[in-house]
Amino acid sequence: MIETPYLLFLGDAPDMLAAKVAIGIRDWRPEYAVGQYRMDGCKADLGLPDLSLEEAKAKGVKTLVIGVANRGGIISPAWKKVLVQALEEGFDLASGLHNLLRDEPDLKAVAEATGRQLHDVRVPSVQYPIANGVKRRGKRCLAVGTDCSVGKMYTALCMEKDMRERGMKATFRATGQTGILITGGGVPLDAVIADFMAGSIEYLTPDNDADHWDLIEGQGSLFHVSYSGVTLALVHGGQPDALVVCHEPTRPHMRGLPGYKLPTLEQVRDMALALARVANPAAQVIGYSINTQHMKEDEARAYLAEVERTLGLPATDPYRFGAGKLVDALATL
């Protein structure tokens, strides 16, 4: 178990989007987020107290969590001094990066010498099966997106919260490092061997009560040339009964791919639905989740109204305006 509370390490994050792991913990487990640690040049700010390691220790922090998700998931050499010092000061380290803490000889040596723990949450801990496509009891909803980091996890978490408040049976199913750090369990999908990715999602969303919904955290995008593989594994392994299309409308291009524009909502709707119906012919798109964080409220509401008018399905920003419309749509299935 990863000991709480946390000091969220932002390092030299170039922007807020790079700090999405820390943002997710702050928003969904605020009781764990005591403060943030920022290095020179950091462009991210969670609005939490900036704490030194000494100050964090005095406030009872147990674990320094690397809250940065950079391209490639690497441990920057520039961070090493702080990470080593944190171990020496008595903190455990937790990370969801592809570059594992345990594979860094200096960090491993200091952790062993000080008796501290290195938690790599992006390491599969289960021997996952190959997907068999057998229909499972219960219901499943998957968030799919026009791009990476557009709000797929937030959509599923917001829907789960609303559903539980209504007394509905619902479980958020984490498929990435942030979700796993928030909930304490899940599948680190992009670290699973390709042949077993779809099977890992079948494992994650097993037979359940007929009226129980699994809210599956989405990853990547079917249109993102770097990460489409994980998305397809979710679509086929999840066998979703319902799809929610997620979008962030202010982006000039796909994340990390300046030569690629975002697909339209219609393109994602049609492609995701066609692929979902390979595994579940009854799959339906039930609505649109629009990340309006960079839009003024009147602009956001006008955009949502236009999506509903042109596409004929409910649209909301579930974090800003609530997930009620999307949950209402699920309740009809």
NUVOMAR-18155 format. One record per residue (C-alpha): residue in one letter; x, y, z. Coordinates in pm, 1 decimal, always signed. Layout:
N
REC   residu       east      north         up
REC        A          X          Y          Z
...
This chain:
333
REC   residu       east      north         up
REC        M       +0.0       +0.0       +0.0
REC        I     +114.1     +353.9      -77.4
REC        E     +117.9     +555.5     +242.8
REC        T      -71.3     +884.0     +249.0
REC        P      -76.7    +1182.8     +258.9
REC        Y     +120.8    +1295.7      -44.9
REC        L     +353.1    +1573.8     -152.5
REC        L     +287.4    +1617.9     -524.8
REC        F     +610.6    +1658.7     -718.6
REC        L     +570.9    +1879.2    -1027.9
REC        G     +940.3    +1904.7    -1112.0
REC        D    +1000.0    +2130.0    -1410.1
REC        A     +661.6    +2063.0    -1577.9
REC        P     +632.5    +2287.7    -1886.3
REC        D     +257.1    +2341.5    -1851.3
REC        M      -50.1    +2233.5    -1657.1
REC        L     -130.5    +1952.4    -1896.7
REC        A     +199.7    +1785.7    -1808.2
REC        A      +90.4    +1780.7    -1442.4
REC        K     -229.1    +1583.3    -1507.4
REC        V     -140.6    +1308.3    -1258.0
REC        A     -106.2    +1558.9     -976.7
REC        I     -417.7    +1747.0    -1087.4
REC        G     -622.6    +1428.6    -1077.8
REC        I     -508.8    +1348.2     -723.2
REC        R     -575.6    +1706.1     -609.9
REC        D     -926.7    +1706.1     -755.3
REC        W    -1038.9    +1356.4     -654.6
REC        R     -840.0    +1286.3     -337.9
REC        P     -784.1    +1634.2     -191.7
REC        E     -741.6    +1484.2     +154.4
REC        Y     -420.7    +1320.1      +28.4
REC        A     -275.0    +1633.0     -136.4
REC        V      -92.6    +1825.7     +136.6
REC        G     +120.4    +2039.0      -95.9
REC        Q     +325.0    +2066.3     -412.4
REC        Y     +698.8    +2068.0     -484.5
REC        R     +806.9    +2276.9     -783.0
REC        M    +1155.0    +2315.5     -926.0
REC        D    +1291.2    +2622.8    -1101.7
REC        G    +1120.8    +2674.2    -1434.6
REC        C     +804.7    +2482.7    -1342.3
REC        K     +505.5    +2624.4    -1531.6
REC        A     +240.8    +2422.0    -1347.0
REC        D      +67.5    +2537.2    -1029.2
REC        L     -201.2    +2333.6     -851.5
REC        G     -288.7    +2613.4     -612.0
REC        L     -156.4    +2401.9     -324.2
REC        P     +103.8    +2521.3      -74.0
REC        D     +460.1    +2511.6     -208.7
REC        L     +644.9    +2300.8      +45.8
REC        S    +1005.8    +2208.8      +97.3
REC        L    +1077.8    +1849.7     +191.7
REC        E    +1136.8    +1960.4     +549.8
REC        E     +803.1    +2143.7     +562.0
REC        A     +621.0    +1847.2     +409.1
REC        K     +772.8    +1614.9     +667.3
REC        A     +651.0    +1840.3     +946.7
REC        K     +298.3    +1822.3     +801.2
REC        G     +298.6    +1443.8     +811.1
REC        V     +357.6    +1365.4     +443.3
REC        K     +456.0    +1002.8     +386.6
REC        T     +504.5     +976.4       +9.5
REC        L     +642.8    +1200.5     -264.1
REC        V     +431.2    +1130.2     -572.8
REC        I     +569.5    +1216.2     -914.7
REC        G     +272.7    +1407.5    -1050.5
REC        V     +413.6    +1471.0    -1397.8
REC        A     +320.6    +1270.0    -1707.0
REC        N     +574.2    +1370.2    -1970.1
REC        R     +596.6    +1232.4    -2324.0
REC        G     +760.1     +891.7    -2301.9
REC        G     +715.5     +871.9    -1924.8
REC        I    +1079.2     +925.4    -1828.0
REC        I    +1245.3    +1019.7    -1500.4
REC        S    +1431.5    +1338.0    -1583.2
REC        P    +1794.7    +1355.2    -1466.6
REC        A    +1712.3    +1704.6    -1340.3
REC        W    +1475.7    +1553.8    -1082.0
REC        K    +1723.4    +1310.0     -932.7
REC        K    +1867.9    +1535.1     -663.2
REC        V    +1522.3    +1599.5     -517.7
REC        L    +1415.9    +1234.9     -541.3
REC        V    +1730.2    +1112.8     -368.7
REC        Q    +1695.4    +1376.8      -99.3
REC        A    +1332.0    +1278.1      -43.7
REC        L    +1434.9     +918.2      +22.5
REC        E    +1706.9    +1034.0     +259.8
REC        E    +1453.1    +1253.4     +443.4
REC        G    +1229.8     +950.2     +502.5
REC        F     +973.2     +972.6     +223.0
REC        D     +862.8     +686.5       +2.7
REC        L     +842.4     +756.3     -370.8
REC        A     +550.0     +674.0     -600.7
REC        S     +542.5     +705.9     -976.8
REC        G     +328.2     +611.5    -1271.8
REC        L     +596.3     +672.4    -1534.1
REC        H     +709.6     +410.3    -1784.4
REC        N    +1065.8     +471.0    -1663.4
REC        L    +1047.1     +274.1    -1338.0
REC        L    +1187.6     +399.0    -1009.8
REC        R    +1320.1      +49.9     -935.4
REC        D    +1523.0      +54.1    -1257.7
REC        E    +1721.1     +360.8    -1150.9
REC        P    +2031.6     +225.8     -970.8
REC        D    +2086.9     +537.9     -759.4
REC        L    +1727.3     +554.1     -639.4
REC        K    +1718.1     +181.0     -569.5
REC        A    +2042.6     +197.9     -371.7
REC        V    +1926.7     +490.8     -157.5
REC        A    +1586.5     +329.5      -98.2
REC        E    +1752.5       +8.4      +21.1
REC        A    +1994.6     +200.0     +243.0
REC        T    +1719.6     +408.3     +403.5
REC        G    +1450.5     +141.3     +420.0
REC        R    +1211.9     +341.0     +200.0
REC        Q     +968.2     +205.7      -58.6
REC        L     +962.7     +266.4     -435.0
REC        H     +609.8     +230.5     -572.8
REC        D     +581.1     +185.6     -951.1
REC        V     +207.5     +181.6    -1021.7
REC        R     +255.1     +132.5    -1396.1
REC        V     +367.9     -227.0    -1351.3
REC        P     +113.7     -503.3    -1421.5
REC        S      +73.4     -722.2    -1115.1
REC        V     -152.9     -985.3    -1275.9
REC        Q     -100.1    -1247.0    -1546.6
REC        Y     -375.9    -1123.4    -1774.5
REC        P     -553.9    -1357.4    -2016.8
REC        I     -590.8    -1316.9    -2391.3
REC        A     -933.7    -1170.6    -2466.1
REC        N    -1201.5    -1421.8    -2564.2
REC        G    -1487.5    -1183.5    -2645.5
REC        V    -1740.8    -1378.7    -2439.5
REC        K    -2030.4    -1154.7    -2336.7
REC        R    -2027.9    -1068.2    -1966.0
REC        R    -2318.2     -989.3    -1733.7
REC        G    -2362.2     -631.2    -1617.0
REC        K    -2325.2     -308.4    -1812.3
REC        R    -2023.3     -107.3    -1920.1
REC        C    -1964.7     +250.5    -2031.2
REC        L    -1640.8     +361.3    -2195.9
REC        A    -1513.6     +714.7    -2246.4
REC        V    -1347.1     +766.0    -2586.4
REC        G    -1183.2    +1087.2    -2700.7
REC        T    -1077.4    +1306.5    -2987.0
REC        D     -730.3    +1324.9    -2827.9
REC        C     -523.2    +1232.2    -2523.9
REC        S     -586.0    +1416.0    -2196.9
REC        V     -923.2    +1562.0    -2289.1
REC        G    -1112.8    +1450.4    -1978.0
REC        K    -1193.7    +1081.2    -2023.1
REC        M    -1097.8     +992.2    -1665.6
REC        Y    -1284.0    +1290.4    -1521.6
REC        T    -1591.0    +1197.1    -1723.6
REC        A    -1599.2     +844.9    -1581.2
REC        L    -1531.4     +964.0    -1224.6
REC        C    -1801.3    +1232.7    -1245.9
REC        M    -2052.1     +981.2    -1379.1
REC        E    -1967.3     +732.0    -1105.3
REC        K    -2015.5    +1000.0     -838.6
REC        D    -2353.5    +1106.4     -978.1
REC        M    -2471.6     +747.7    -1013.8
REC        R    -2376.3     +654.0     -659.8
REC        E    -2555.9     +961.5     -527.2
REC        R    -2866.9     +833.7     -705.6
REC        G    -2829.4     +490.2     -550.3
REC        M    -2724.6     +326.9     -877.1
REC        K    -2465.8      +49.2     -883.8
REC        A    -2149.7     +192.2    -1042.5
REC        T    -1773.3     +135.5    -1025.8
REC        F    -1498.8     +346.8    -1179.6
REC        R    -1242.7     +120.6    -1347.4
REC        A     -898.0     +279.2    -1364.8
REC        T     -678.1     +202.7    -1666.2
REC        G     -394.4     +453.0    -1616.3
REC        Q     -151.7     +569.1    -1351.1
REC        T     -356.5     +864.1    -1226.6
REC        G     -672.1     +660.2    -1185.9
REC        I     -479.2     +389.1    -1004.0
REC        L     -327.0     +643.9     -764.5
REC        I     -673.1     +788.4     -701.4
REC        T     -859.9     +462.2     -646.2
REC        G     -584.4     +227.3     -532.1
REC        G     -634.0      -30.1     -806.9
REC        G     -682.2      -91.4    -1178.3
REC        V     -491.8     -194.2    -1490.3
REC        P     -188.4       +6.4    -1613.5
REC        L     -302.9      -62.5    -1967.6
REC        D      -23.2      +99.7    -2165.3
REC        A     +229.3     -118.1    -1980.7
REC        V      +52.2     -445.6    -2063.5
REC        I     +197.3     -662.6    -2343.0
REC        A       -3.7     -598.6    -2658.3
REC        D     -153.9     -947.0    -2692.9
REC        F     -301.3     -921.1    -2343.0
REC        M     -433.3     -563.4    -2344.5
REC        A     -791.9     -645.3    -2439.9
REC        G     -785.5     -941.4    -2202.5
REC        S     -675.7     -717.4    -1915.9
REC        I     -988.0     -506.2    -1965.6
REC        E    -1207.7     -817.0    -1969.0
REC        Y    -1037.0     -906.2    -1639.1
REC        L    -1096.1     -554.3    -1503.2
REC        T    -1467.4     -556.9    -1587.9
REC        P    -1591.2     -907.8    -1501.5
REC        D    -1943.3    -1047.8    -1470.6
REC        N    -2157.6     -835.6    -1242.5
REC        D    -2517.6     -766.8    -1143.6
REC        A    -2744.7     -697.7    -1439.0
REC        D    -2801.8     -338.2    -1323.6
REC        H    -2438.9     -263.0    -1234.2
REC        W    -2237.2      -20.2    -1449.7
REC        D    -1860.3      -24.7    -1489.3
REC        L    -1737.3     +323.4    -1586.0
REC        I    -1419.1     +247.5    -1779.6
REC        E    -1147.9     +512.3    -1791.8
REC        G    -1047.5     +583.1    -2150.9
REC        Q     -693.2     +612.7    -2284.3
REC        G     -548.7     +778.0    -2593.9
REC        S     -762.2     +821.9    -2904.8
REC        L     -842.1     +606.2    -3205.1
REC        F     -714.8     +899.4    -3413.0
REC        H     -387.2     +952.1    -3224.2
REC        V     -111.7     +777.6    -3419.6
REC        S      +98.8     +731.9    -3105.2
REC        Y     -161.3     +579.6    -2873.1
REC        S     -448.7     +436.0    -3077.0
REC        G     -357.3      +79.3    -2979.9
REC        V     -455.4     +119.3    -2615.4
REC        T     -784.2     +278.1    -2718.6
REC        L     -878.7      -13.9    -2941.6
REC        A     -796.2     -259.9    -2663.0
REC        L    -1042.2      -74.7    -2439.1
REC        V    -1309.2      -70.1    -2707.7
REC        H    -1287.9     -445.2    -2772.4
REC        G    -1195.7     -567.2    -2424.2
REC        G    -1449.6     -342.8    -2254.4
REC        Q    -1739.2     -453.1    -2477.7
REC        P    -1912.3     -125.6    -2389.5
REC        D    -2288.9      -97.9    -2395.0
REC        A    -2248.3     +279.9    -2392.8
REC        L    -1985.8     +519.3    -2529.5
REC        V    -1930.8     +880.4    -2425.2
REC        V    -1730.1    +1089.5    -2671.6
REC        C    -1492.8    +1334.5    -2498.7
REC        H    -1347.3    +1649.8    -2651.7
REC        E    -1146.0    +1961.7    -2566.2
REC        P    -1245.1    +2219.8    -2831.6
REC        T     -970.9    +2481.6    -2788.8
REC        R     -673.6    +2268.2    -2897.5
REC        P     -490.0    +2362.6    -3217.2
REC        H     -364.0    +2006.2    -3278.6
REC        M     -334.0    +1657.7    -3129.9
REC        R     -126.0    +1644.6    -2814.4
REC        G     +239.7    +1601.0    -2910.4
REC        L     +154.7    +1590.1    -3283.1
REC        P     +157.8    +1943.0    -3429.4
REC        G     +105.1    +1804.1    -3779.6
REC        Y     -227.2    +1641.1    -3689.9
REC        K     -553.9    +1825.4    -3631.4
REC        L     -814.3    +1682.7    -3396.4
REC        P    -1086.2    +1471.2    -3555.6
REC        T    -1444.2    +1590.5    -3538.3
REC        L    -1692.0    +1459.6    -3285.6
REC        E    -1875.4    +1291.9    -3572.0
REC        Q    -1561.3    +1111.6    -3687.2
REC        V    -1489.3     +975.7    -3339.6
REC        R    -1854.0     +883.7    -3285.7
REC        D    -1874.7     +685.5    -3607.6
REC        M    -1540.0     +508.6    -3583.6
REC        A    -1569.5     +422.9    -3212.9
REC        L    -1922.2     +291.8    -3257.7
REC        A    -1829.2      +75.2    -3556.2
REC        L    -1536.8      -79.1    -3367.9
REC        A    -1736.9     -123.0    -3045.9
REC        R    -2005.7     -312.7    -3234.3
REC        V    -1747.4     -572.9    -3335.5
REC        A    -1751.9     -693.5    -2973.7
REC        N    -2098.2     -570.5    -2872.4
REC        P    -2348.3     -520.4    -3157.1
REC        A    -2580.7     -335.8    -2916.2
REC        A    -2327.5      -60.5    -2832.4
REC        Q    -2458.9     +295.9    -2846.2
REC        V    -2312.7     +645.7    -2822.0
REC        I    -2515.7     +811.8    -2546.1
REC        G    -2364.9    +1161.0    -2525.3
REC        Y    -2074.3    +1402.2    -2539.2
REC        S    -1842.0    +1519.5    -2263.4
REC        I    -1684.9    +1855.0    -2346.6
REC        N    -1387.2    +1985.2    -2149.7
REC        T    -1462.6    +2359.0    -2132.0
REC        Q    -1197.5    +2461.1    -1879.2
REC        H    -1044.5    +2714.5    -2120.2
REC        M    -1380.3    +2869.2    -2216.0
REC        K    -1586.5    +3136.6    -2039.7
REC        E    -1913.6    +3009.8    -1897.0
REC        D    -2140.8    +3169.9    -2156.4
REC        E    -1913.5    +3047.4    -2435.4
REC        A    -1909.8    +2697.1    -2286.7
REC        R    -2286.8    +2677.9    -2252.5
REC        A    -2334.6    +2801.4    -2608.9
REC        Y    -2090.6    +2537.3    -2738.1
REC        L    -2269.8    +2259.6    -2548.8
REC        A    -2605.9    +2373.4    -2682.1
REC        E    -2469.6    +2368.2    -3037.7
REC        V    -2333.3    +2015.9    -2994.3
REC        E    -2672.9    +1899.9    -2871.4
REC        R    -2849.8    +2077.2    -3158.6
REC        T    -2627.7    +1940.6    -3433.4
REC        L    -2559.8    +1589.3    -3299.8
REC        G    -2889.6    +1516.8    -3127.9
REC        L    -2747.9    +1376.7    -2803.0
REC        P    -2688.5    +1527.3    -2457.9
REC        A    -2367.2    +1725.7    -2407.5
REC        T    -2216.8    +1858.3    -2086.3
REC        D    -1894.4    +1939.4    -1910.2
REC        P    -1942.1    +1684.9    -1628.6
REC        Y    -1682.5    +1841.7    -1399.2
REC        R    -1805.9    +2197.6    -1445.9
REC        F    -2180.0    +2151.5    -1495.2
REC        G    -2244.3    +1799.3    -1365.8
REC        A    -2277.8    +1457.8    -1526.5
REC        G    -2656.1    +1438.3    -1487.7
REC        K    -2738.0    +1444.2    -1858.5
REC        L    -2502.6    +1156.1    -1929.7
REC        V    -2630.9     +951.7    -1636.3
REC        D    -2989.4    +1015.4    -1745.5
REC        A    -2898.5     +871.5    -2085.1
REC        L    -2740.2     +562.6    -1925.8
REC        A    -3049.0     +505.4    -1714.9
REC        T    -3253.9     +447.1    -2031.0
REC        L    -3038.9     +155.2    -2149.1
